[in-house]
């Protein structure tokens, strides 16, 4: 189950469970759309993969207790700003390659 982390790991912007600005990598690291696009260039700093929009968990119990009330979002903040110089060096060779081909 997706953890639904509460903030951007780079800039610490709040990303509530219903945020359409939240982006995740395949390891569920969470960043805001602005940081993914303008800071990271859609290159995940730890492995070089890309990001996708984070799914939104329903707030209402439409069926089978599969909703935020039963499975709440995480409240654990992971604020780990990216070292921009290191990221630029790392991403330089791969940022022009589409994420699905990296």
N, C-alpha and C positions, 0 to 999 in steps of 0.2 A: 504494500500500500504506500502511495506517495506521502511523504512526510509533511508537505505543505509548510515549509519554513517561513517564519514571519517577516523577514527583512532581506534586502539585497546584501549579499556577502561583501560587496565592495563598498558601496556608499551608505549602507544601513537604512535605505529608504523603506518605509513600511510596505509590506506586500500582504495584505489580508487574504484570507482564503478565496475570496471572490475577485481578486485582482486579475485584470486582463493584461497587466504589465509584467507579471512574473514569468521568468524564463528559467528552465532547468536543463541540466546536462544529463547524460545517462547515469550519472552517480547521484542525481538529485540535488547537486549544488544549485543554489538559487541566486539569481541576479535579476535586476530590473532591466526592462527592455532598453532603456537609455544607456546603461553601462555595457550591455551586450553589444549594442550597435556602435556607440561612439568611443568606448574605452577598449573593449576587448576585440572588436572586429569579428564577432561570432566565432572566436577561437577560445575554447576552454583552456585556462592557464595551466591546468595540471596534466592534461593528456592530449590536447590539440583537437578534440572533438568539437561539435557545434552545440547549439542550444535550440530548444523548441518551447513553444508556449506551455506553461504549466496547466494541467487540467484543473477544472473547478469542481470541487466536491459539492453535491447538492446540500443546501441548507435545510431542506425539508425531507421528512421521511416519506418518500414516494413509494418505496418498496423494500421490504426486508431489512430494515434498520441500516441501510447503506446511505448514511448522511453524516454531516458534521456533528450532530448531537451524539451519535454513537461512536464516531471516529473523528475526534476533534483535531484541528491543525496543531502543529508543534508550537510551543511558546519559547523554545530554545533559540536564541539569536546566535548566529555564527558570523560575526563581523571580522572578515579577514581581507582587508584591502589588498588589491593586487599590486605587486611591485611593477610599475609601468615600464621602467627601463628593461627589466628582465623579460617582461611579457613581449615587448616589441622585438627584442632579440630572438626570443623563442618562436614567435608567430610569423616573423618575416618570411620564412621559406614556405609556409603552408597556408597563409591567409587567403591566397588566391585560389586555392583548391577547395571545391565545394565540400562541406562537412561529410557528406555521404561517401566521398571518395578519399578521405584522409586515412 
